[in-house]
């Protein structure tokens, strides 16, 4: 998958834009914010659409263990996958592309934003926007990722669950893939 550098204004969702700004404030000039600095009260209004993953470094590639999954994500994918690895929960047609997004966030240590087009069971178009925010315990290595999934449709109402075209590999996977650079913030390795 190809990622293009972008500024924060590439993020369409107001809530995800707020999360991106919040992540940047938590950095306090550091390359990565500590996960422990997340304030549950501050992010409570977004919890339904969040997923927290631990980054587990393995020889071949990092894996992502789901520690928390919000209500909307559970509804969208039809199951609570807490405690499982992300690669065990994704449908085979989208697995590699989705994992590439998470690996990108680990590698570049910056937020990653993607947009994918899908349809619900009634054929209504659904736009899936995902924002991944990397966190660190030691300040240098990404060991947690907070992801936000927001689904919207120009048709208005749509079914949250059962995006069959995603499971069948018929969706347009990530026509937009951006790495977000926030101006004025410290960048590791820069």
Backbone as a chain_set.jsonl record, in Angstrom:
{"seq": "XXXXXXXXXXXXXXXXXXXXXXXXXXXXXXXXXXXXXXXXXXXXXXXXXXXXXXXXXXXXXXXXXXXXXXXXXXXXXXXXXXXXXXXXXXXXXXXXXXXXXXXXXXXXXXXXXXXXXXXXXXXXXXXXXXXXXXXXXXXXXXXXXXXXXXXXXXXXXXXXXXXXXXXXXXXXXXXXXXXXXXXXXXXXXX", "coords": {"N": [[0.839, -1.18, 0.0], [0.437, 2.218, -0.726], [1.378, 5.191, 0.862], [0.719, 8.606, 1.348], [2.319, 11.631, 2.324], [0.684, 13.915, 4.483], [-1.127, 16.798, 5.704], [-2.787, 17.614, 8.798], [-5.354, 18.407, 8.088], [-6.356, 16.633, 6.248], [-7.902, 14.761, 7.448], [-11.226, 13.931, 7.649], [-13.356, 13.554, 9.465], [-14.808, 15.215, 12.197], [-14.625, 14.377, 14.85], [-12.445, 12.582, 14.73], [-10.512, 14.373, 13.931], [-10.371, 15.943, 16.231], [-9.377, 13.966, 17.986], [-6.843, 13.583, 16.848], [-5.657, 16.103, 17.317], [-5.721, 16.038, 20.106], [-3.984, 13.863, 20.612], [-1.625, 15.038, 19.655], [-1.329, 17.136, 21.522], [-0.831, 15.594, 23.807], [1.706, 14.703, 23.288], [3.508, 16.735, 23.926], [5.753, 17.962, 22.714], [7.381, 15.77, 22.398], [8.476, 12.866, 20.48], [6.575, 10.753, 20.581], [3.524, 10.228, 22.356], [2.983, 9.132, 25.776], [1.06, 6.243, 26.497], [-0.157, 6.057, 28.959], [-0.819, 8.659, 29.527], [-3.239, 9.169, 28.392], [-6.44, 10.375, 29.019], [-9.163, 9.019, 30.41], [-11.614, 10.277, 30.896], [-11.532, 12.422, 29.136], [-11.511, 11.204, 26.617], [-13.82, 9.769, 26.631], [-16.173, 10.406, 25.232], [-15.621, 9.503, 22.719], [-15.198, 6.829, 22.899], [-16.825, 4.714, 21.951], [-16.114, 4.348, 19.318], [-13.504, 3.573, 19.309], [-10.482, 1.579, 19.323], [-8.093, -0.164, 21.159], [-4.847, -1.334, 20.809], [-2.207, -3.528, 21.691], [1.158, -3.504, 20.662], [2.887, -6.174, 19.545], [5.989, -7.292, 19.229], [7.335, -9.395, 16.877], [9.416, -11.819, 15.194], [8.968, -11.9, 12.344], [7.058, -9.833, 11.732], [5.4, -7.057, 13.33], [2.659, -7.787, 15.549], [-0.753, -7.244, 16.492], [-2.447, -6.96, 19.34], [-5.687, -6.906, 20.396], [-6.934, -4.928, 22.883], [-9.018, -3.381, 23.788], [-12.228, -2.7, 22.555], [-14.498, -0.598, 21.142], [-18.1, -0.029, 21.281], [-19.326, 0.637, 18.745], [-17.46, -0.377, 16.934], [-17.542, -3.071, 17.557], [-20.2, -3.583, 16.779], [-20.012, -3.021, 14.018], [-18.318, -5.019, 13.084], [-19.389, -7.289, 14.036], [-18.598, -8.791, 16.28], [-17.005, -8.991, 19.494], [-13.707, -8.608, 19.745], [-11.774, -8.463, 21.657], [-8.739, -9.304, 23.254], [-7.861, -10.935, 21.239], [-5.651, -11.367, 18.404], [-5.28, -8.937, 15.874], [-4.803, -9.864, 13.261], [-6.034, -12.315, 13.356], [-8.686, -11.768, 13.28], [-9.523, -10.346, 11.059], [-11.106, -10.41, 7.817], [-9.85, -12.58, 5.254], [-9.561, -11.334, 2.57], [-9.053, -8.621, 3.138], [-7.115, -8.525, 5.039], [-4.198, -8.264, 4.709], [-3.911, -5.655, 3.644], [-5.087, -4.091, 5.663], [-3.449, -4.685, 7.882], [-1.067, -3.633, 6.944], [-1.463, -0.928, 7.269], [-1.44, -0.601, 10.05], [1.185, -1.472, 10.554], [2.569, 0.517, 9.244], [2.079, 2.736, 10.908], [3.531, 1.934, 13.145], [6.124, 1.78, 12.095], [6.73, 4.415, 11.085], [6.071, 5.999, 13.204], [4.088, 7.916, 13.446], [0.798, 9.406, 13.112], [-1.619, 7.643, 11.136], [-3.884, 7.741, 8.484], [-6.739, 6.454, 6.899], [-9.086, 5.897, 4.244], [-11.783, 3.986, 3.247], [-13.991, 2.663, 0.828], [-17.137, 1.136, 1.012], [-20.059, -0.988, 1.063], [-23.28, -1.341, 2.586], [-25.461, -4.093, 3.587], [-27.72, -3.527, 2.166], [-26.805, -2.322, -0.056], [-26.166, 0.34, 0.127], [-23.902, 3.069, -0.038], [-21.011, 3.195, 2.017], [-18.672, 4.97, 3.811], [-15.634, 4.322, 5.236], [-13.682, 5.589, 7.629], [-10.516, 5.6, 9.048], [-8.386, 6.264, 11.732], [-5.205, 5.989, 12.966], [-3.346, 6.147, 15.9], [-0.199, 6.329, 17.22], [1.366, 5.229, 20.262], [3.667, 5.271, 23.067], [5.573, 3.571, 25.575], [8.188, 3.923, 26.387], [8.878, 6.235, 25.083], [10.121, 6.145, 22.625], [9.752, 3.771, 21.101], [7.009, 2.383, 19.383], [4.427, 0.975, 21.135], [1.779, 0.734, 21.58], [-1.316, 1.175, 19.916], [-3.864, 3.37, 19.233], [-6.847, 3.213, 17.637], [-9.295, 4.769, 15.622], [-12.44, 4.321, 14.295], [-14.647, 5.48, 11.982], [-17.737, 5.479, 10.474], [-19.609, 6.551, 7.749], [-22.351, 7.559, 5.647], [-23.414, 8.772, 2.52], [-25.95, 8.252, 1.903], [-27.348, 8.528, 4.158], [-28.937, 6.891, 6.646], [-27.635, 3.636, 7.457], [-26.727, 0.152, 7.583], [-24.89, -0.841, 10.326], [-23.647, -3.281, 10.865], [-22.224, -6.206, 9.27], [-20.761, -5.811, 6.727], [-20.693, -7.04, 3.922], [-19.372, -6.817, 1.462], [-16.832, -6.011, 2.203], [-15.916, -8.236, 3.645], [-15.933, -10.037, 1.556], [-14.024, -9.028, -0.06], [-14.686, -7.089, -1.929], [-14.723, -4.396, -1.565], [-13.442, -1.058, -2.055], [-10.358, -0.848, -1.149], [-8.867, 1.323, 0.992], [-8.517, 3.828, -0.679], [-7.483, 6.232, -0.026], [-4.604, 6.784, 1.696], [-2.803, 8.075, 4.201], [0.016, 9.497, 5.809], [0.316, 11.391, 8.643], [1.73, 14.448, 9.277], [2.46, 16.636, 11.791], [2.873, 20.005, 12.09], [5.548, 21.783, 13.647], [5.984, 20.003, 15.703], [7.997, 17.695, 17.527], [9.889, 15.368, 15.713], [10.95, 12.131, 15.623], [14.109, 11.042, 14.589], [14.294, 12.957, 12.662]], "CA": [[0.0, 0.0, 0.0], [1.165, 3.48, -0.826], [0.925, 6.251, 1.763], [1.215, 9.934, 0.983], [2.389, 12.554, 3.465], [-0.431, 14.865, 4.476], [-1.322, 17.6, 6.898], [-3.912, 17.179, 9.625], [-6.652, 18.727, 7.492], [-6.827, 15.533, 5.408], [-8.872, 14.012, 8.252], [-12.558, 14.486, 7.391], [-14.223, 13.455, 10.649], [-14.551, 16.201, 13.25], [-14.203, 13.643, 16.042], [-11.086, 12.095, 14.506], [-9.628, 15.537, 13.94], [-10.183, 16.264, 17.646], [-8.464, 12.95, 18.537], [-5.506, 13.884, 16.339], [-5.166, 17.258, 18.082], [-5.513, 15.563, 21.477], [-2.749, 13.075, 20.552], [-0.521, 15.977, 19.513], [-1.159, 17.806, 22.818], [-0.224, 14.634, 24.746], [3.135, 14.545, 22.975], [4.263, 17.78, 24.631], [7.028, 18.147, 22.038], [8.088, 14.489, 22.261], [8.093, 12.142, 19.258], [5.388, 9.934, 20.828], [2.961, 10.404, 23.697], [2.807, 7.921, 26.575], [-0.318, 5.746, 26.553], [-0.684, 6.334, 30.299], [-1.295, 10.04, 29.592], [-4.623, 9.245, 27.925], [-7.4, 10.64, 30.084], [-10.409, 8.333, 30.112], [-12.732, 11.232, 30.887], [-11.46, 13.245, 27.927], [-11.82, 10.434, 25.402], [-15.048, 8.994, 26.851], [-17.175, 10.657, 24.194], [-15.212, 8.827, 21.49], [-14.868, 5.433, 23.223], [-17.592, 3.762, 21.141], [-15.487, 4.147, 18.012], [-12.065, 3.356, 19.502], [-9.907, 0.266, 19.602], [-6.725, -0.082, 21.675], [-4.066, -2.536, 20.51], [-0.805, -3.641, 22.085], [2.041, -3.911, 19.582], [3.69, -7.314, 19.976], [7.048, -7.456, 18.236], [7.719, -10.766, 16.553], [10.513, -11.845, 14.226], [8.542, -11.584, 10.977], [6.396, -8.523, 11.675], [4.635, -6.82, 14.556], [1.26, -8.198, 15.616], [-1.534, -6.254, 17.22], [-3.389, -7.624, 20.236], [-6.793, -6.009, 20.709], [-7.165, -4.838, 24.328], [-10.324, -2.764, 23.995], [-12.944, -2.458, 21.311], [-15.723, 0.138, 21.436], [-19.398, -0.573, 20.878], [-19.563, 0.774, 17.299], [-16.569, -1.294, 16.218], [-18.125, -4.399, 17.772], [-21.38, -3.668, 15.914], [-19.61, -3.023, 12.613], [-17.656, -6.267, 12.705], [-20.199, -8.416, 14.476], [-18.044, -9.556, 17.405], [-16.005, -8.347, 20.34], [-12.462, -9.347, 19.497], [-10.807, -8.166, 22.717], [-7.903, -10.436, 23.624], [-7.395, -11.629, 20.033], [-4.777, -10.608, 17.523], [-5.991, -8.342, 14.754], [-4.69, -10.716, 12.076], [-6.947, -13.446, 13.529], [-10.072, -11.306, 13.233], [-9.831, -9.697, 9.784], [-11.383, -11.303, 6.689], [-8.649, -12.745, 4.417], [-9.35, -10.391, 1.464], [-8.617, -7.291, 3.579], [-6.143, -8.667, 6.125], [-2.87, -7.71, 4.431], [-4.0, -4.197, 3.492], [-5.364, -3.491, 6.972], [-2.253, -4.819, 8.718], [-0.055, -2.714, 6.417], [-1.735, 0.387, 7.849], [-0.937, -0.653, 11.43], [2.652, -1.552, 10.498], [3.05, 1.847, 8.858], [2.064, 3.575, 12.112], [4.653, 1.502, 13.992], [7.386, 2.1, 11.434], [7.022, 5.852, 10.963], [5.792, 6.604, 14.507], [3.212, 9.062, 13.226], [-0.569, 8.989, 12.817], [-1.942, 7.191, 9.789], [-5.312, 7.918, 8.207], [-7.183, 5.801, 5.671], [-10.502, 5.93, 3.886], [-12.168, 2.866, 2.388], [-15.382, 2.672, 0.411], [-17.801, -0.158, 1.127], [-21.517, -0.911, 0.989], [-23.936, -2.185, 3.578], [-26.207, -5.209, 2.987], [-28.755, -2.979, 1.272], [-26.125, -1.714, -1.188], [-25.926, 1.763, 0.35], [-22.465, 3.337, 0.108], [-20.522, 3.502, 3.358], [-17.279, 5.415, 3.827], [-14.994, 3.915, 6.492], [-12.503, 6.402, 7.906], [-9.765, 5.048, 10.171], [-7.239, 7.045, 12.187], [-4.374, 5.251, 13.912], [-2.483, 7.017, 16.692], [0.809, 5.536, 17.923], [1.759, 5.609, 21.62], [4.887, 4.614, 23.515], [5.864, 3.528, 27.001], [9.54, 4.433, 26.61], [9.078, 7.487, 24.367], [10.751, 5.973, 21.314], [9.225, 2.609, 20.379], [5.55, 2.281, 19.412], [3.989, -0.284, 21.738], [0.312, 0.749, 21.611], [-1.981, 1.956, 18.878], [-5.279, 3.678, 19.42], [-7.45, 3.464, 16.334], [-10.661, 5.291, 15.597], [-13.155, 3.952, 13.078], [-15.89, 6.214, 11.814], [-18.42, 5.08, 9.248], [-20.653, 7.492, 7.348], [-22.916, 7.273, 4.338], [-24.129, 9.875, 1.887], [-27.348, 7.82, 1.838], [-27.941, 8.743, 5.476], [-28.924, 5.682, 7.477], [-27.057, 2.425, 6.882], [-26.53, -0.921, 8.554], [-23.531, -0.862, 10.869], [-23.088, -4.64, 10.852], [-22.292, -7.043, 8.085], [-20.308, -5.24, 5.464], [-20.36, -8.24, 3.173], [-18.4, -6.573, 0.404], [-15.512, -5.984, 2.83], [-15.554, -9.628, 3.916], [-15.725, -10.736, 0.283], [-12.942, -8.382, -0.793], [-15.239, -6.277, -3.011], [-14.654, -2.969, -1.258], [-12.271, -0.35, -2.543], [-9.549, -0.743, 0.049], [-7.991, 2.44, 1.274], [-8.099, 4.679, -1.789], [-6.697, 7.303, 0.585], [-3.739, 6.346, 2.787], [-1.95, 9.229, 4.467], [0.75, 9.638, 7.055], [0.058, 12.772, 9.028], [2.813, 15.168, 9.926], [1.948, 17.816, 12.482], [3.93, 21.026, 12.084], [6.031, 22.307, 14.915], [6.137, 18.957, 16.702], [9.243, 16.945, 17.415], [9.813, 14.135, 14.946], [12.124, 11.29, 15.872], [14.893, 10.72, 13.414], [14.267, 14.044, 11.693]], "C": [[0.881, 1.239, 0.0], [0.541, 4.519, 0.105], [1.525, 7.567, 1.295], [1.305, 10.789, 2.237], [1.253, 13.572, 3.356], [-0.429, 15.676, 5.765], [-2.583, 17.128, 7.605], [-5.268, 17.436, 8.975], [-7.148, 17.668, 6.505], [-7.908, 14.719, 6.136], [-10.231, 14.694, 8.131], [-13.408, 14.584, 8.655], [-13.826, 14.486, 11.701], [-14.028, 15.509, 14.507], [-12.773, 13.133, 15.893], [-10.09, 13.243, 14.466], [-9.348, 15.97, 15.382], [-9.207, 15.262, 18.287], [-7.026, 13.206, 18.097], [-4.888, 15.061, 17.094], [-4.869, 16.866, 19.531], [-4.208, 14.762, 21.568], [-1.538, 14.006, 20.483], [-0.26, 16.727, 20.818], [-0.483, 16.873, 23.826], [1.269, 14.448, 24.495], [3.998, 15.542, 23.727], [5.673, 17.94, 24.048], [7.845, 16.879, 21.856], [7.674, 13.812, 20.952], [6.78, 11.355, 19.413], [4.836, 10.213, 22.224], [2.914, 9.08, 24.454], [1.328, 7.531, 26.62], [-0.955, 6.091, 27.895], [-1.182, 7.768, 30.46], [-2.718, 10.208, 29.055], [-5.544, 9.433, 29.121], [-8.739, 10.033, 29.686], [-11.606, 9.262, 30.045], [-12.737, 12.058, 29.605], [-11.854, 12.475, 26.681], [-13.121, 9.645, 25.514], [-16.066, 9.187, 25.738], [-16.842, 9.972, 22.87], [-15.022, 7.327, 21.683], [-15.596, 4.414, 22.36], [-16.894, 3.41, 19.831], [-13.979, 3.91, 18.104], [-11.724, 1.892, 19.676], [-8.476, 0.507, 20.079], [-6.041, -1.407, 21.384], [-2.677, -2.427, 21.12], [-0.021, -4.073, 20.864], [2.951, -4.999, 20.136], [4.732, -7.564, 18.891], [7.421, -8.92, 18.097], [8.756, -10.708, 15.444], [10.078, -11.391, 12.834], [7.974, -10.173, 10.857], [5.651, -8.308, 12.978], [3.211, -7.355, 14.422], [0.559, -7.253, 16.571], [-2.616, -6.963, 18.018], [-4.445, -6.607, 20.673], [-7.065, -6.063, 22.207], [-8.522, -4.246, 24.664], [-10.924, -2.496, 22.633], [-14.271, -1.793, 21.656], [-16.96, -0.468, 20.801], [-19.631, -0.492, 19.367], [-18.67, -0.161, 16.483], [-17.088, -2.719, 16.36], [-19.334, -4.595, 16.868], [-20.989, -3.797, 14.445], [-19.035, -4.371, 12.182], [-18.312, -7.505, 13.292], [-19.668, -9.231, 15.627], [-17.108, -8.676, 18.211], [-14.744, -9.191, 20.244], [-11.395, -9.052, 20.535], [-10.065, -9.435, 23.111], [-7.371, -11.219, 22.432], [-6.435, -10.733, 19.262], [-5.578, -10.132, 16.32], [-5.95, -9.247, 13.522], [-5.596, -11.946, 12.152], [-8.402, -13.048, 13.302], [-10.478, -10.716, 11.882], [-10.138, -10.712, 8.696], [-10.156, -11.389, 5.779], [-8.494, -11.729, 3.278], [-8.833, -9.012, 1.887], [-7.476, -7.339, 4.587], [-4.821, -7.967, 5.834], [-2.89, -6.19, 4.323], [-4.218, -3.521, 4.841], [-4.132, -3.557, 7.872], [-1.133, -3.89, 8.247], [-0.228, -1.318, 7.012], [-1.19, 0.442, 9.281], [0.59, -0.692, 11.444], [3.263, -0.21, 10.116], [3.112, 2.769, 10.069], [3.217, 3.221, 13.043], [5.974, 1.962, 13.387], [7.698, 3.595, 11.439], [6.763, 6.631, 12.247], [5.019, 7.912, 14.381], [1.793, 8.546, 12.978], [-0.73, 8.58, 11.353], [-3.457, 7.248, 9.633], [-5.649, 7.217, 6.895], [-8.678, 5.988, 5.49], [-10.748, 4.763, 2.948], [-13.648, 2.988, 2.06], [-15.932, 1.259, 0.47], [-19.293, 0.062, 0.9], [-22.091, -1.749, 2.108], [-24.738, -3.275, 2.854], [-27.291, -4.755, 2.022], [-28.135, -2.301, 0.045], [-25.86, -0.225, -1.044], [-24.427, 2.003, 0.55], [-22.124, 3.728, 1.541], [-19.04, 3.853, 3.233], [-16.707, 5.093, 5.207], [-13.698, 4.701, 6.654], [-11.818, 5.847, 9.151], [-8.563, 5.937, 10.453], [-6.494, 6.211, 13.21], [-3.393, 6.201, 14.573], [-1.496, 6.164, 17.474], [1.157, 6.12, 19.292], [2.976, 4.794, 22.028], [4.999, 4.633, 25.031], [7.213, 4.187, 27.28], [9.845, 5.725, 25.858], [9.686, 7.345, 22.99], [10.095, 4.87, 20.475], [7.698, 2.574, 20.516], [5.17, 0.935, 20.019], [2.47, -0.341, 21.938], [-0.184, 1.575, 20.443], [-3.43, 2.132, 19.286], [-5.827, 3.965, 18.033], [-8.892, 3.91, 16.512], [-11.263, 4.909, 14.255], [-14.459, 4.725, 13.046], [-16.468, 5.85, 10.46], [-19.558, 6.049, 8.978], [-21.152, 7.108, 5.958], [-23.624, 8.501, 3.801], [-25.613, 9.54, 1.752], [-28.073, 8.078, 3.158], [-27.81, 7.488, 6.313], [-28.304, 4.504, 6.713], [-26.919, 1.4, 7.985], [-25.084, -0.913, 9.01], [-22.891, -2.231, 10.672], [-23.131, -5.236, 9.453], [-21.923, -6.362, 6.795], [-19.762, -6.371, 4.613], [-19.335, -8.002, 2.081], [-16.988, -6.466, 0.957], [-15.043, -7.417, 3.058], [-15.255, -10.395, 2.633], [-14.628, -10.098, -0.558], [-13.417, -7.513, -1.944], [-15.136, -4.785, -2.743], [-13.402, -2.369, -1.881], [-11.41, -0.059, -1.325], [-8.649, 0.476, 0.027], [-7.55, 3.232, 0.039], [-7.333, 5.9, -1.308], [-5.914, 6.685, 1.735], [-2.732, 7.452, 3.037], [-1.235, 9.074, 5.793], [0.686, 11.109, 7.413], [1.24, 13.349, 9.789], [2.233, 16.442, 10.524], [3.076, 18.815, 12.618], [4.292, 21.459, 13.492], [6.242, 21.261, 15.986], [7.432, 18.205, 16.458], [9.01, 15.664, 16.636], [11.101, 13.356, 15.197], [12.811, 10.994, 14.568], [14.922, 11.827, 12.387], [15.461, 14.948, 11.876]], "O": [[1.927, 1.286, 0.646], [-0.677, 4.697, 0.127], [2.689, 7.631, 0.898], [0.455, 10.682, 3.12], [0.914, 14.027, 2.264], [0.179, 15.298, 6.766], [-3.35, 16.334, 7.061], [-6.237, 16.744, 9.286], [-8.252, 17.796, 5.976], [-8.73, 14.065, 5.495], [-10.381, 15.87, 8.462], [-14.092, 15.582, 8.878], [-12.653, 14.611, 12.049], [-13.099, 15.997, 15.151], [-11.976, 13.238, 16.825], [-8.953, 13.101, 14.917], [-8.217, 16.324, 15.716], [-8.317, 15.657, 19.04], [-6.097, 13.06, 18.891], [-3.716, 15.011, 17.466], [-3.879, 17.314, 20.11], [-3.42, 14.961, 22.492], [-0.542, 13.786, 21.172], [0.895, 16.937, 21.189], [0.351, 17.319, 24.614], [2.009, 14.073, 25.404], [5.116, 15.214, 24.123], [6.654, 18.039, 24.784], [8.9, 16.912, 21.223], [6.637, 14.149, 20.38], [5.973, 11.3, 18.485], [5.602, 10.412, 23.166], [2.816, 8.019, 23.838], [0.456, 8.388, 26.763], [-2.149, 6.383, 27.963], [-1.891, 8.07, 31.42], [-3.334, 11.258, 29.238], [-5.431, 8.721, 30.119], [-9.373, 10.485, 28.732], [-12.51, 9.062, 29.234], [-13.794, 12.36, 29.052], [-12.47, 13.04, 25.777], [-13.486, 8.926, 24.584], [-16.745, 8.24, 25.344], [-17.7, 9.875, 21.992], [-14.716, 6.62, 20.723], [-15.044, 3.354, 22.063], [-17.063, 2.312, 19.302], [-13.262, 4.029, 17.11], [-12.542, 1.082, 20.111], [-7.737, 1.286, 19.476], [-6.583, -2.473, 21.675], [-2.047, -1.371, 21.073], [-0.484, -4.922, 20.102], [3.699, -4.768, 21.086], [4.406, -7.991, 17.783], [7.774, -9.589, 19.068], [8.95, -9.662, 14.825], [10.759, -10.576, 12.212], [8.371, -9.411, 9.975], [5.304, -9.271, 13.661], [2.636, -7.373, 13.333], [1.197, -6.552, 17.357], [-3.574, -7.496, 17.458], [-4.118, -5.571, 21.252], [-7.389, -7.123, 22.743], [-9.109, -4.566, 25.697], [-10.232, -2.118, 21.687], [-15.08, -2.366, 22.385], [-16.875, -1.307, 19.904], [-20.09, -1.465, 18.769], [-19.094, -0.676, 15.449], [-17.075, -3.487, 15.399], [-19.484, -5.652, 16.255], [-21.574, -4.595, 13.713], [-19.243, -4.808, 11.05], [-17.853, -8.627, 13.076], [-20.232, -10.281, 15.937], [-16.499, -7.744, 17.688], [-14.739, -10.361, 20.626], [-10.224, -9.361, 20.316], [-10.665, -10.496, 23.281], [-6.512, -12.085, 22.601], [-6.409, -9.515, 19.441], [-6.447, -10.844, 15.816], [-6.95, -9.381, 12.818], [-5.895, -12.556, 11.126], [-9.261, -13.917, 13.147], [-11.67, -10.603, 11.597], [-9.507, -11.767, 8.645], [-9.488, -10.38, 5.553], [-7.371, -11.287, 3.033], [-8.234, -8.307, 1.075], [-6.928, -6.299, 4.95], [-4.369, -7.153, 6.64], [-2.003, -5.513, 4.842], [-3.603, -2.495, 5.129], [-3.81, -2.582, 8.551], [-0.339, -3.415, 9.059], [0.754, -0.608, 7.232], [-0.554, 1.422, 9.67], [1.219, -0.018, 12.259], [4.334, 0.156, 10.597], [4.085, 3.503, 10.242], [3.813, 4.104, 13.661], [6.84, 2.476, 14.095], [8.816, 3.992, 11.764], [7.178, 7.782, 12.374], [5.263, 8.875, 15.107], [1.611, 7.369, 12.668], [-0.062, 9.106, 10.462], [-4.207, 6.856, 10.527], [-4.937, 7.366, 5.902], [-9.424, 6.205, 6.445], [-10.018, 4.569, 1.976], [-14.455, 3.368, 2.908], [-15.284, 0.306, 0.037], [-19.726, 1.17, 0.582], [-21.491, -2.735, 2.536], [-24.69, -3.36, 1.627], [-27.725, -5.52, 1.161], [-28.856, -1.768, -0.798], [-25.383, 0.413, -1.983], [-23.759, 1.225, 1.231], [-22.847, 4.486, 2.187], [-18.262, 3.118, 2.623], [-17.236, 5.541, 6.225], [-12.74, 4.501, 5.908], [-12.459, 5.649, 10.183], [-7.822, 6.315, 9.545], [-7.073, 5.773, 14.205], [-2.696, 6.962, 13.902], [-1.907, 5.356, 18.308], [1.232, 7.336, 19.463], [3.284, 3.765, 21.426], [4.575, 5.584, 25.687], [7.375, 4.908, 28.265], [10.947, 6.261, 25.977], [9.763, 8.325, 22.25], [9.91, 5.034, 19.269], [7.161, 2.714, 21.614], [5.537, -0.117, 19.494], [1.94, -1.347, 22.409], [0.449, 2.549, 20.036], [-4.123, 1.176, 19.635], [-5.335, 4.851, 17.335], [-9.597, 3.481, 17.426], [-10.664, 5.146, 13.205], [-15.272, 4.637, 13.966], [-15.785, 5.904, 9.437], [-20.369, 6.335, 9.859], [-20.465, 6.424, 5.199], [-24.343, 9.186, 4.528], [-26.436, 10.425, 1.517], [-29.282, 7.867, 3.255], [-26.703, 7.07, 6.65], [-28.433, 4.395, 5.494], [-26.985, 1.727, 9.17], [-24.164, -0.969, 8.194], [-21.708, -2.32, 10.343], [-23.925, -4.849, 8.596], [-22.719, -6.345, 5.855], [-18.56, -6.631, 4.577], [-18.516, -8.876, 1.796], [-16.031, -6.796, 0.256], [-13.917, -7.772, 2.711], [-14.42, -11.3, 2.626], [-14.332, -10.576, -1.653], [-12.638, -7.221, -2.852], [-15.44, -3.984, -3.628], [-12.439, -3.07, -2.191], [-11.694, 0.863, -0.559], [-7.79, 0.629, -0.841], [-6.359, 3.303, -0.262], [-6.616, 6.533, -2.082], [-6.507, 6.122, 2.654], [-1.897, 7.738, 2.18], [-1.802, 8.587, 6.771], [0.969, 11.972, 6.582], [1.682, 12.807, 10.802], [1.59, 17.228, 9.828], [4.119, 18.508, 13.196], [3.455, 21.493, 14.394], [6.648, 21.607, 17.096], [7.9, 18.094, 15.325], [8.034, 14.955, 16.879], [12.202, 13.872, 15.002], [12.161, 10.726, 13.557], [15.524, 11.657, 11.326], [15.611, 15.927, 11.145]]}, "num_chains": 1, "name": "protein.A"}
